């Protein structure tokens, strides 16, 4: 697949010129509402002024008017990370990054409905940055770590109350993102890194990263997969379907090798088809580090590399390669809109949008914010 064919497949013609360029006003999509997490380096506008710090909230983007409006913001005591939208688009759930103690449920205007806020949940558990809702929106799954043993856990919670009703071990350490498969089983990426409570890495020569599949009803381990290179940490995951109808899990990785060159040249994407775990591309374009990963056109995956200021794409039609789709300061959160093959990327300086056969558009943040790795488009 050559570059032109790739851009046509991706539906991002004009993206090769990168940012910023004005979009065609007539082609602007309807207003986009996004649940996001960010760090505010200054005061937000009233009534959301709570000073410098971490926030979750809701942003409304009017692309035709080039306007970004803050609908709601909640200050949180520890870095936010994972965000999932409720199935009906009425709100979202958000959770703290590793070793955090808060989680909340808010409506689509950012007003808190329910919140957990403790230094360490239950006196021994910390949240590990991700959560997932069941398709009916009734159950919530969170990754957690026992601070005494380092053991990873999944808690099953009532989405309406955030109350834990069940739990099971992840058979690994440093559990990060989890998703449900088509059978309702839990798939977890165990990052495999031992961390101090102030987020310092320990004993990287003893990493134990793995992908596990667990029965959500009884915690039974249904399978566990590892990579030959033990210095690759599996962290973020996303489902997609190939043109042939096969479900594939994309796994974004972060190299933890001691040597800088080896780390920067390490592969960043693994694929799991339910049976085997493989690395499709050894391209160094990801520079050894990926943040967010989302499904892309044609069974591919869209990925951000925040610390390297870029976003890349992998497509099964040219599986040995990665393609650069954007160079953008601190490119972090990615969200395919599901309409017109639009793609949103949040970075340090603003939010970018690409749309089928249209020019790219970048709106600068009117607020002193820098988004975290993840966000969720609120449909409806």
Secondary structure, 3 states (H helix, E strand, C coil): CCHHHHHHHHCCCCHHHCCCCCCCHHHCCCCEEEEEEEEECCCCCCCCCCCCEEEEEEEEEECCCCEEEEEEEEEECCCEEEEEECCCCCEEEEEECCCECEEEEEECCCCEEEEEECCCECCCEEEEEEEEECCCCCEEEEEEEECCCCEEEEEEEECCCCCEEEEEEEEEECEEEEEECCCCCEEEEECCCEECCCCCEECHHHCCCEEEEECCCCCCEEEEECCCCCCEEEEEEEEEECCCCCEEEEEEEEECCCCHHHHHCCCCEEEECCCCEECCCCCHHHCCECCCEEECHHHCEEEEEHHHCEEEEECHHHCCCCEEEEECCCCCEEEECCCCCCEEEECCCEEEEECCCCCCEEEECCCCEEEEEEEEECCC
